Structures are given as structure tokens and as C-alpha cells.
Amino acid sequence: MEINLIVGMIGEKSETVTNHNTAIQYGSGSVAVYATPAMVGLMEGACVNTVDAHLPEGMSTVGIDLKIKHTAATPVGMTIRAEATLTGIDGKRLTFAVKAFDDKEQIGEGSHERYIINVEKFLQKAGAKKN
């Protein structure tokens, strides 16, 4: 299996803050601002966008560790952009630095680890839990 990943690769993902991704909607708070769980998903999506297109067919990545800080609130209507930088490769374990920004400032940062998987084997193992 040849993996064409290089430390320093960068990926992004963006979304607009709507009533569907606020803390109220997620149940993670009682204020109509961008939810921390939404930011986490966006950061993970930026990591996926960084590496998954460079993996062999049938391979993907799954998140295994996340350490983040959500440092500023963002109201409905603004755009959020997450940026991920691949900072380490240890076999199938990938490490990323992640940041999130709204239209005005940085709103979050942290680190994330993902693991390269064979999708078919991964789904078989997960599905075996139902038996």
C-alpha cells in the first residue's frame, strides 16, 4: 500500500452558521451561536480534505483523538473556515494541527489524530458488533 502523504499538507472546510449548527440545535448550550460540536466536525472535515484524496482506493481515515479549544463565539450568518495541517505521520497514525476562523477572528485551535483504515475491513468489524 503506497501512501502519498507529506508533512505540511493543508486542507480546509467551510460552512455558514445557521440555526441548524448552533449550540441550541446541538443541545450543547442554550445560546444561538456556532456550536462547539459543529466546529469539531468542521475541523475533522478539514483533516479529511487534507489527506483522503491522496490515499489508495478503498482506504480512508477515522478520527481517534481530538484536543481543541473553542475560544470565541460566532453568531448566525457568519462563515466558519477550518484549516488542518498534517504535522506528523507515524505509520498509519496521522497528526494534525487544526484551527477555525470566522469572518473576523480565530475562534478555535487544537490537535487531531486520525488513523488510516481499509474501509471494507473497518465496516466488517463494526458490523460484527450487531451479531
DSSP file (Angstrom, degrees, kcal/mol; ACC not computed):
  #  RESIDUE AA STRUCTURE BP1 BP2  ACC     N-H-->O    O-->H-N    N-H-->O    O-->H-N    TCO  KAPPA ALPHA  PHI   PSI    X-CA   Y-CA   Z-CA
    1    1 A M              0   0    0      0, 0.0     2,-0.6     0, 0.0     0, 0.0   0.000 360.0 360.0 360.0 117.7    0.0    0.0    0.0
    2    2 A E        -     0   0    0      2,-0.0     2,-0.5    53,-0.0     0, 0.0  -0.841 360.0-166.7 -98.1 125.6    1.6    3.3   -1.1
    3    3 A I        -     0   0    0     -2,-0.6     2,-0.9    52,-0.1    52,-0.1  -0.955   7.8-159.6-114.6 122.3    0.5    6.3    0.8
    4    4 A N        +     0   0    0     50,-1.2     2,-0.4    -2,-0.5    -2,-0.0  -0.523  40.3 136.7-102.0  64.6    1.4    9.7   -0.8
    5    5 A L        -     0   0    0     -2,-0.9     2,-0.4     4,-0.0    -2,-0.1  -0.871  31.8-166.8-112.7 146.6    1.2   12.0    2.2
    6    6 A I    >   -     0   0    0     -2,-0.4     3,-1.9    82,-0.0    80,-0.2  -0.998  29.6-110.7-133.3 130.8    3.7   14.7    3.1
    7    7 A V  T 3  S+     0   0    0     -2,-0.4    80,-0.2     1,-0.2     3,-0.1  -0.367 105.8  41.8 -55.8 135.2    4.0   16.6    6.4
    8    8 A G  T 3  S+     0   0    0     78,-3.0    -1,-0.2     1,-0.4    79,-0.1   0.230  76.5 142.6 106.1 -11.2    2.9   20.2    5.8
    9    9 A M    <   -     0   0    0     -3,-1.9    77,-2.7    77,-0.2     2,-0.4  -0.342  36.1-153.7 -60.4 143.8   -0.1   19.3    3.6
   10   10 A I  E     +A   85   0A   0     75,-0.2     2,-0.3    40,-0.1    75,-0.2  -0.964  16.2 177.5-126.5 139.6   -3.0   21.7    4.3
   11   11 A G  E     -A   84   0A   0     73,-2.3    73,-2.9    -2,-0.4     2,-0.3  -0.944   7.3-162.1-135.1 159.4   -6.8   21.2    3.9
   12   12 A E  E     -A   83   0A   0     -2,-0.3     2,-0.3    71,-0.2    71,-0.2  -0.918   9.6-173.7-136.8 161.7   -9.8   23.4    4.6
   13   13 A K  E     -A   82   0A   0     69,-1.8    69,-3.3    -2,-0.3     2,-0.3  -0.944  12.1-168.1-154.0 141.3  -13.5   23.1    5.0
   14   14 A S  E     +A   81   0A   0     -2,-0.3     2,-0.3    67,-0.2    67,-0.2  -0.898   9.8 169.0-130.4 157.1  -16.1   25.9    5.4
   15   15 A E  E     -A   80   0A   0     65,-2.2    65,-3.6    -2,-0.3     2,-0.4  -0.973  32.0-112.7-158.3 160.3  -19.7   26.4    6.4
   16   16 A T  E     -A   79   0A   0     -2,-0.3     2,-0.5    63,-0.2    63,-0.2  -0.762  34.2-113.7 -94.8 141.0  -22.1   29.1    7.3
   17   17 A V        +     0   0    0     61,-3.2    60,-2.8    -2,-0.4     2,-0.2  -0.646  50.1 161.2 -74.7 121.1  -23.5   29.4   10.8
   18   18 A T    >   -     0   0    0     -2,-0.5     3,-1.3    58,-0.2    60,-0.0  -0.716  59.1 -89.1-127.7 178.9  -27.3   28.7   10.6
   19   19 A N  G >  S+     0   0    0      1,-0.2     3,-0.6    -2,-0.2     6,-0.2   0.689 122.4  65.8 -64.2 -16.0  -29.9   27.8   13.1
   20   20 A H  G 3  S+     0   0    0      1,-0.2    -1,-0.2     5,-0.1    -3,-0.1   0.634 105.0  39.2 -83.0 -14.6  -29.0   24.1   12.3
   21   21 A N  G <  S+     0   0    0     -3,-1.3    14,-2.4     4,-0.1    -1,-0.2  -0.011  88.1 116.7-126.5  32.2  -25.5   24.3   13.7
   22   22 A T  B <> S-E   34   0B   0     -3,-0.6     4,-2.2    12,-0.3    12,-0.2  -0.512  79.1-107.1 -91.0 165.7  -25.9   26.4   16.8
   23   23 A A  H  >>S+     0   0    0     10,-2.3     5,-1.6     8,-0.6     4,-1.2   0.850 120.7  56.4 -59.4 -35.1  -25.4   25.3   20.4
   24   24 A I  H  45S+     0   0    0      7,-0.7     3,-0.5     9,-0.2    -1,-0.2   0.952 107.9  46.5 -62.3 -48.9  -29.1   25.2   20.9
   25   25 A Q  H  45S+     0   0    0      1,-0.2    -2,-0.2    -6,-0.2    -1,-0.2   0.893 115.3  45.8 -62.0 -41.3  -29.7   22.8   18.0
   26   26 A Y  H  <5S-     0   0    0     -4,-2.2    -1,-0.2     1,-0.1    -2,-0.2   0.666 107.0-125.4 -75.9 -16.6  -26.8   20.5   19.1
   27   27 A G  T  <5S+     0   0    0     -4,-1.2    -3,-0.2    -3,-0.5    -4,-0.1   0.687  80.6 116.4  77.8  17.4  -28.0   20.6   22.7
   28   28 A S  S   <S-     0   0    0     -5,-1.6     2,-0.3    -6,-0.2    -4,-0.2   0.369  82.9 -10.1-100.0   4.3  -24.6   21.7   23.8
   29   29 A G        -     0   0    0     -6,-1.2    -2,-0.2    -7,-0.1    -1,-0.1  -0.973  62.6-110.6 179.4 179.7  -25.7   25.1   25.1
   30   30 A S  S    S+     0   0    0     -2,-0.3     2,-0.4    -3,-0.1    -6,-0.0   0.092  82.4  90.9-119.4  22.3  -28.6   27.5   25.3
   31   31 A V  S    S-     0   0    0      2,-0.1     2,-2.0     3,-0.0    -7,-0.7  -0.942  77.7-122.2-123.3 142.1  -27.3   30.3   23.1
   32   32 A A  S    S+     0   0    0     -2,-0.4    44,-0.7    -9,-0.2     2,-0.3  -0.444  73.2 111.1 -84.1  67.1  -27.8   30.7   19.3
   33   33 A V  B    S-F   75   0C   0     -2,-2.0   -10,-2.3    42,-0.2    -9,-0.2  -0.856  83.0 -62.9-129.2 167.2  -24.1   30.8   18.4
   34   34 A Y  B     -E   22   0B   0     40,-2.7   -12,-0.3    -2,-0.3    40,-0.2  -0.265  60.8-121.8 -55.0 128.7  -21.9   28.3   16.5
   35   35 A A     >  -     0   0    0    -14,-2.4     4,-2.0     1,-0.1     3,-0.2  -0.463   2.9-132.6 -78.3 141.9  -21.8   25.1   18.4
   36   36 A T  H  > S+     0   0    0      1,-0.2     4,-2.4     2,-0.2     5,-0.2   0.910 109.3  54.7 -57.5 -43.8  -18.5   23.5   19.6
   37   37 A P  H  > S+     0   0    0      0, 0.0     4,-2.1     0, 0.0    -1,-0.2   0.859 106.8  51.9 -61.2 -31.9  -19.6   20.1   18.3
   38   38 A A  H  > S+     0   0    0      2,-0.2     4,-2.2    -3,-0.2    -2,-0.2   0.906 109.1  49.8 -67.3 -40.7  -20.1   21.7   14.8
   39   39 A M  H  X S+     0   0    0     -4,-2.0     4,-2.7     2,-0.2    -1,-0.2   0.898 108.7  52.9 -63.9 -40.3  -16.6   23.2   15.0
   40   40 A V  H  X S+     0   0    0     -4,-2.4     4,-2.6     1,-0.2    -2,-0.2   0.940 110.0  47.8 -59.2 -47.8  -15.2   19.8   15.9
   41   41 A G  H  X S+     0   0    0     -4,-2.1     4,-2.3     1,-0.2    -1,-0.2   0.883 111.8  50.0 -61.5 -38.7  -16.9   18.3   12.9
   42   42 A L  H  X S+     0   0    0     -4,-2.2     4,-2.0     2,-0.2    -1,-0.2   0.904 110.4  49.8 -67.2 -41.0  -15.7   21.0   10.6
   43   43 A M  H  X S+     0   0    0     -4,-2.7     4,-1.8     2,-0.2    -2,-0.2   0.925 111.7  48.3 -62.6 -44.8  -12.1   20.6   11.9
   44   44 A E  H  X S+     0   0    0     -4,-2.6     4,-2.4     1,-0.2    -2,-0.2   0.905 109.3  53.9 -62.2 -39.8  -12.3   16.9   11.3
   45   45 A G  H  X S+     0   0    0     -4,-2.3     4,-2.6     1,-0.2    -1,-0.2   0.870 105.3  53.2 -61.6 -37.3  -13.7   17.5    7.8
   46   46 A A  H  X S+     0   0    0     -4,-2.0     4,-1.2     2,-0.2    38,-0.2   0.885 108.7  50.2 -64.5 -37.7  -10.7   19.8    7.1
   47   47 A C  H  X S+     0   0    0     -4,-1.8     4,-1.5     2,-0.2     3,-0.4   0.929 110.3  49.4 -64.7 -45.1   -8.4   16.9    8.1
   48   48 A V  H  X S+     0   0    0     -4,-2.4     4,-2.3     1,-0.2     5,-0.4   0.928 109.6  52.0 -57.9 -45.8  -10.2   14.5    5.8
   49   49 A N  H  < S+     0   0    0     -4,-2.6    -1,-0.2     1,-0.2    -2,-0.2   0.761 105.8  57.5 -64.1 -24.4   -9.9   17.0    3.0
   50   50 A T  H  < S+     0   0    0     -4,-1.2    -1,-0.2    -3,-0.4    -2,-0.2   0.898 126.3   6.5 -70.5 -41.2   -6.2   17.2    3.6
   51   51 A V  H >< S+     0   0    0     -4,-1.5     3,-2.2    -3,-0.3     4,-0.3   0.762 102.5  81.6-119.5 -31.1   -5.4   13.6    3.1
   52   52 A D  G >< S+     0   0    0     -4,-2.3     3,-1.4    -5,-0.3    -3,-0.1   0.825  92.0  55.9 -59.7 -34.9   -8.2   11.3    1.9
   53   53 A A  G 3  S+     0   0    0     -5,-0.4    -1,-0.3     1,-0.3    -2,-0.1   0.675 105.7  55.0 -68.4 -14.9   -7.8   12.2   -1.8
   54   54 A H  G <  S+     0   0    0     -3,-2.2   -50,-1.2     2,-0.1    -1,-0.3   0.378  90.7  94.4 -98.3   2.6   -4.2   11.1   -1.5
   55   55 A L  S <  S-     0   0    0     -3,-1.4   -52,-0.1    -4,-0.3     3,-0.1  -0.613  85.5 -95.0 -93.5 154.7   -4.9    7.6   -0.2
   56   56 A P    >   -     0   0    0      0, 0.0     3,-1.9     0, 0.0    -1,-0.1  -0.242  57.0 -79.2 -61.6 156.2   -5.2    4.5   -2.3
   57   57 A E  T 3  S+     0   0    0      1,-0.3     3,-0.1    -4,-0.0    -4,-0.0  -0.287 120.4  27.8 -55.7 138.0   -8.7    3.4   -3.4
   58   58 A G  T 3  S+     0   0    0      1,-0.3    61,-2.5    -3,-0.1    62,-0.4   0.401 101.5 104.3  88.3  -2.6  -10.6    1.6   -0.6
   59   59 A M  E <   +B  118   0A   0     -3,-1.9    -1,-0.3    59,-0.2     2,-0.2  -0.832  37.3 152.6-111.3 151.0   -8.6    3.5    2.1
   60   60 A S  E     -B  117   0A   0     57,-2.1    57,-2.7    -2,-0.3     2,-0.3  -0.813  35.2-106.1-151.9-168.7   -9.9    6.3    4.3
   61   61 A T  E     -B  116   0A   0     55,-0.3     2,-0.4    -2,-0.2    55,-0.2  -0.958  18.5-160.6-131.5 153.3   -9.2    7.8    7.8
   62   62 A V  E     -B  115   0A   0     53,-1.9    53,-2.5    -2,-0.3     2,-0.2  -0.978  28.3-109.6-129.6 146.0  -11.1    7.8   11.0
   63   63 A G  E     +B  114   0A   0     -2,-0.4    51,-0.3    51,-0.2     3,-0.1  -0.517  37.3 165.8 -74.7 139.2  -10.7   10.2   14.0
   64   64 A I  E     +     0   0A   0     49,-2.7     2,-0.3     1,-0.4    50,-0.2   0.527  63.5  18.1-128.0 -16.5   -9.1    8.7   17.1
   65   65 A D  E     -B  113   0A   0     48,-1.4    48,-2.6     2,-0.0    -1,-0.4  -0.976  55.9-179.2-158.4 144.0   -8.1   11.7   19.3
   66   66 A L  E     +B  112   0A   0     -2,-0.3     2,-0.4    46,-0.2    46,-0.2  -0.968   7.1 177.8-149.8 128.7   -9.1   15.4   19.5
   67   67 A K  E     +B  111   0A   0     44,-2.8    44,-2.6    -2,-0.3     2,-0.3  -0.941  26.1 156.3-130.9 109.8   -7.9   18.2   21.8
   68   68 A I  E     -B  110   0A   0     -2,-0.4     2,-0.4    42,-0.2    42,-0.2  -0.910  33.5-148.2-135.4 159.8   -9.4   21.6   21.0
   69   69 A K  E     -B  109   0A   0     40,-2.6    40,-1.7    -2,-0.3     2,-0.7  -0.996   8.9-153.5-123.7 133.4  -10.3   24.9   22.5
   70   70 A H  E     +B  108   0A   0     -2,-0.4    38,-0.3    38,-0.2     3,-0.1  -0.922  24.1 171.2-104.7 106.6  -13.3   26.9   21.3
   71   71 A T        +     0   0    0     36,-2.3     2,-0.3    -2,-0.7    37,-0.2   0.534  51.6  31.5-104.2  -9.1  -12.2   30.5   22.1
   72   72 A A  S    S-     0   0    0     35,-1.2     2,-0.2    33,-0.1    -1,-0.2  -0.995  71.4-120.4-152.2 144.3  -14.7   32.8   20.6
   73   73 A A        -     0   0    0     -2,-0.3   -38,-0.1    -3,-0.1    -2,-0.0  -0.529  20.9-159.2 -83.2 149.3  -18.4   32.9   19.8
   74   74 A T        -     0   0    0    -40,-0.2   -40,-2.7    -2,-0.2     3,-0.1  -0.994  12.1-137.4-131.4 126.1  -19.8   33.3   16.3
   75   75 A P  B >   -F   33   0C   0      0, 0.0     3,-1.5     0, 0.0   -58,-0.2  -0.308  37.1 -78.7 -79.3 164.2  -23.4   34.4   15.5
   76   76 A V  T 3  S+     0   0    0    -44,-0.7   -58,-0.2     1,-0.2     3,-0.1  -0.328 114.5  38.4 -56.6 138.3  -25.7   33.1   12.9
   77   77 A G  T 3  S+     0   0    0    -60,-2.8    -1,-0.2     1,-0.4     2,-0.1   0.085  88.8 107.4 106.5 -21.8  -24.9   34.4    9.4
   78   78 A M    <   -     0   0    0     -3,-1.5   -61,-3.2   -62,-0.1    -1,-0.4  -0.457  67.9-117.8 -86.2 163.1  -21.1   34.3    9.6
   79   79 A T  E     -A   16   0A   0    -63,-0.2     2,-0.4    -2,-0.1    24,-0.3  -0.822  19.7-153.3-101.4 139.3  -18.9   31.9    7.8
   80   80 A I  E     -A   15   0A   0    -65,-3.6   -65,-2.2    -2,-0.4     2,-0.4  -0.931   8.3-169.0-110.7 135.5  -16.6   29.4    9.6
   81   81 A R  E     -AC  14 101A   0     20,-2.9    20,-2.4    -2,-0.4     2,-0.4  -0.991   3.9-161.1-125.5 124.7  -13.4   28.1    8.0
   82   82 A A  E     -AC  13 100A   0    -69,-3.3   -69,-1.8    -2,-0.4     2,-0.4  -0.856   5.4-163.8-103.2 141.2  -11.4   25.3    9.5
   83   83 A E  E     -AC  12  99A   0     16,-2.9    16,-2.3    -2,-0.4     2,-0.4  -0.987   2.8-168.3-125.8 132.8   -7.8   24.7    8.4
   84   84 A A  E     -AC  11  98A   0    -73,-2.9   -73,-2.3    -2,-0.4     2,-0.5  -0.972   3.3-166.2-122.8 136.5   -5.9   21.5    9.1
   85   85 A T  E     -AC  10  97A   0     12,-2.5    12,-2.3    -2,-0.4     2,-0.6  -0.987  24.6-127.6-121.0 124.9   -2.1   21.0    8.7
   86   86 A L  E     + C   0  96A   0    -77,-2.7   -78,-3.0    -2,-0.5    10,-0.3  -0.604  35.5 169.2 -70.4 115.7   -0.7   17.5    8.6
   87   87 A T  E     +     0   0A   0      8,-2.8     2,-0.3    -2,-0.6     9,-0.2   0.584  56.0  19.8-107.8 -14.4    2.1   17.7   11.3
   88   88 A G  E     - C   0  95A   0      7,-1.6     7,-2.4   -82,-0.1     2,-0.4  -0.984  47.7-164.7-159.8 145.6    3.1   14.0   11.7
   89   89 A I  E     + C   0  94A   0     -2,-0.3     2,-0.4     5,-0.2     5,-0.2  -0.982  13.4 169.3-131.4 118.5    3.0   10.6   10.1
   90   90 A D  E >   - C   0  93A   0      3,-3.0     3,-2.1    -2,-0.4     2,-0.5  -0.793  68.7 -67.2-129.7  87.9    3.7    7.5   12.2
   91   91 A G  T 3  S-     0   0    0     -2,-0.4    -1,-0.1     1,-0.3     0, 0.0  -0.558 118.7 -14.2  65.5-118.9    2.8    4.5   10.1
   92   92 A K  T 3  S+     0   0    0     -2,-0.5    24,-2.5    -3,-0.1     2,-0.5   0.449 118.0  98.2 -93.7  -1.4   -1.0    4.7    9.8
   93   93 A R  E <   -CD  90 115A   0     -3,-2.1    -3,-3.0    22,-0.2     2,-0.4  -0.778  55.6-167.7 -92.5 126.1   -1.4    7.3   12.5
   94   94 A L  E     -CD  89 114A   0     20,-3.3    20,-2.4    -2,-0.5     2,-0.4  -0.920   5.4-157.2-116.3 138.4   -1.7   10.9   11.3
   95   95 A T  E     -CD  88 113A   0     -7,-2.4    -8,-2.8    -2,-0.4    -7,-1.6  -0.938  12.3-173.4-117.5 138.5   -1.4   14.1   13.5
   96   96 A F  E     -CD  86 112A   0     16,-2.8    16,-2.0    -2,-0.4     2,-0.5  -0.948  23.9-140.2-129.7 147.0   -2.9   17.4   12.5
   97   97 A A  E     -CD  85 111A   0    -12,-2.3   -12,-2.5    -2,-0.3     2,-0.4  -0.930  32.6-164.4 -96.5 132.1   -2.8   21.0   13.8
   98   98 A V  E     +CD  84 110A   0     12,-2.4    12,-2.0    -2,-0.5     2,-0.3  -0.932  14.7 175.7-124.0 144.7   -6.3   22.4   13.4
   99   99 A K  E     -CD  83 109A   0    -16,-2.3   -16,-2.9    -2,-0.4     2,-0.4  -0.976  12.3-155.4-140.2 153.0   -7.6   26.0   13.6
  100  100 A A  E     -CD  82 108A   0      8,-2.4     7,-3.0    -2,-0.3     8,-1.5  -0.990  11.3-174.9-131.9 143.5  -11.0   27.6   13.0
  101  101 A F  E     -CD  81 106A   0    -20,-2.4   -20,-2.9    -2,-0.4     5,-0.2  -0.975  11.5-156.8-134.0 144.3  -11.8   31.1   11.9
  102  102 A D        -     0   0    0      3,-2.8   -22,-0.2    -2,-0.3   -28,-0.0  -0.439  54.0 -78.6-101.3-169.6  -15.0   33.2   11.5
  103  103 A D  S    S+     0   0    0    -24,-0.3     3,-0.1     1,-0.2   -23,-0.1   0.653 129.5  31.1 -65.7 -13.3  -15.2   36.2    9.3
  104  104 A K  S    S-     0   0    0      1,-0.3     2,-0.3     0, 0.0    -1,-0.2   0.764 122.3 -11.5-113.8 -36.6  -13.5   38.3   12.0
  105  105 A E  S    S-     0   0    0    -33,-0.0    -3,-2.8     0, 0.0     2,-0.3  -0.943  75.7 -70.7-158.8 170.7  -11.1   36.2   14.0
  106  106 A Q  E     + D   0 101A   0     -2,-0.3    -5,-0.3    -5,-0.2     3,-0.1  -0.602  40.4 179.6 -70.8 134.1   -9.7   32.8   15.0
  107  107 A I  E     +     0   0A   0     -7,-3.0   -36,-2.3    -2,-0.3   -35,-1.2   0.491  57.8   6.8-117.2  -7.4  -12.3   31.0   17.1
  108  108 A G  E     +BD  70 100A   0     -8,-1.5    -8,-2.4   -38,-0.3    -1,-0.3  -0.988  52.5 176.7-168.3 161.2  -10.6   27.7   17.9
  109  109 A E  E     +BD  69  99A   0    -40,-1.7   -40,-2.6    -2,-0.3     2,-0.3  -0.980  20.3 113.7-162.2 164.1   -7.5   25.6   17.7
  110  110 A G  E     -BD  68  98A   0    -12,-2.0   -12,-2.4    -2,-0.3     2,-0.3  -0.994  51.6 -70.5 165.1-157.2   -6.1   22.3   18.7
  111  111 A S  E     -BD  67  97A   0    -44,-2.6   -44,-2.8    -2,-0.3     2,-0.3  -0.946  31.6-169.4-133.5 154.3   -4.7   19.0   17.6
  112  112 A H  E     -BD  66  96A   0    -16,-2.0   -16,-2.8    -2,-0.3     2,-0.4  -0.999   7.7-154.4-144.9 140.6   -6.4   15.9   16.0
  113  113 A E  E     -BD  65  95A   0    -48,-2.6   -49,-2.7    -2,-0.3   -48,-1.4  -0.951  13.0-177.2-116.7 139.9   -5.2   12.4   15.3
  114  114 A R  E     -BD  63  94A   0    -20,-2.4   -20,-3.3    -2,-0.4     2,-0.4  -0.919  15.2-141.9-129.9 157.5   -6.6   10.2   12.5
  115  115 A Y  E     -BD  62  93A   0    -53,-2.5   -53,-1.9    -2,-0.3     2,-0.3  -0.974  19.0-123.0-123.9 134.4   -5.8    6.6   11.6
  116  116 A I  E     -B   61   0A   0    -24,-2.5     2,-0.3    -2,-0.4   -55,-0.3  -0.607  39.2-178.1 -77.2 131.1   -5.7    5.2    8.1
  117  117 A I  E     -B   60   0A   0    -57,-2.7   -57,-2.1    -2,-0.3     2,-0.7  -0.898  37.3-117.7-129.9 156.7   -8.1    2.3    7.6
  118  118 A N  E  >  -B   59   0A   0     -2,-0.3     4,-2.6   -59,-0.2   -59,-0.2  -0.881  32.3-147.0 -86.7 116.3   -9.2   -0.2    4.9
  119  119 A V  H  > S+     0   0    0    -61,-2.5     4,-2.7    -2,-0.7     5,-0.2   0.895  91.8  49.7 -58.6 -46.6  -12.9    0.8    4.6
  120  120 A E  H  > S+     0   0    0    -62,-0.4     4,-2.2     1,-0.2    -1,-0.2   0.935 114.6  43.5 -61.2 -47.8  -14.2   -2.7    3.9
  121  121 A K  H  > S+     0   0    0      1,-0.2     4,-2.4     2,-0.2    -1,-0.2   0.893 113.4  52.8 -64.3 -39.3  -12.4   -4.3    6.8
  122  122 A F  H  X S+     0   0    0     -4,-2.6     4,-2.4     1,-0.2    -2,-0.2   0.931 111.1  45.5 -62.1 -46.7  -13.4   -1.4    9.1
  123  123 A L  H  X S+     0   0    0     -4,-2.7     4,-2.9     2,-0.2    -1,-0.2   0.863 111.0  53.7 -67.1 -35.9  -17.1   -1.7    8.2
  124  124 A Q  H  X S+     0   0    0     -4,-2.2     4,-1.7    -5,-0.2    -1,-0.2   0.934 111.0  45.9 -62.0 -45.7  -17.0   -5.5    8.6
  125  125 A K  H  < S+     0   0    0     -4,-2.4     4,-0.4     2,-0.2    -2,-0.2   0.916 114.9  46.8 -65.4 -42.4  -15.5   -5.2   12.1
  126  126 A A  H >< S+     0   0    0     -4,-2.4     3,-1.3     1,-0.2     4,-0.3   0.920 112.1  50.9 -64.3 -42.9  -18.0   -2.5   13.0
  127  127 A G  H >< S+     0   0    0     -4,-2.9     3,-1.8     1,-0.3     4,-0.3   0.791  96.2  69.7 -64.8 -28.4  -20.9   -4.5   11.6
  128  128 A A  G >< S+     0   0    0     -4,-1.7     3,-1.1     1,-0.3    -1,-0.3   0.703  82.9  74.0 -64.0 -18.7  -19.9   -7.6   13.5
  129  129 A K  G <  S+     0   0    0     -3,-1.3    -1,-0.3    -4,-0.4    -2,-0.2   0.770  88.5  60.5 -64.7 -24.6  -21.0   -5.9   16.7
  130  130 A K  G <         0   0    0     -3,-1.8    -1,-0.2    -4,-0.3    -2,-0.2   0.676 360.0 360.0 -78.0 -15.8  -24.6   -6.5   15.7
  131  131 A N    <         0   0    0     -3,-1.1    -1,-0.2    -4,-0.3    -2,-0.2   0.465 360.0 360.0 -84.8 360.0  -24.2  -10.3   15.7
